[in-house]
Amino acid sequence: MVNASINEVLSRTIITSLTVVLVLIPLVLFGGEVLHDFSLALLMGVVIGTYSSVFVASPILVVWHVRTGGTLMKKK
C-alpha cells in the first residue's frame, strides 16, 4: 500500500519541486545579497523536503506500523 501511494504522488512531488527550483535558481544567482541567502535556504529546504518525502517517510511509516502491531496490507 505504501509503495502504491508513493508511486501515485511521486510525479506530483517531482513536478512541484522542479517548478519551485526553477524559480529559486535565478533568485540564488541574480538576487541581491539578502535574496541570495533567503532563496538558498529555500532551495535547500525544497531539496531536503522532497528527498525526505520520497525516500525517508515511507520506510519510517512501514517500521512504525510494524512495531505498533499492525499488519502490512498487500495489494490484491
Order of alpha helices (4+ residues) and beta strands (2+ residues): alpha-alpha-alpha
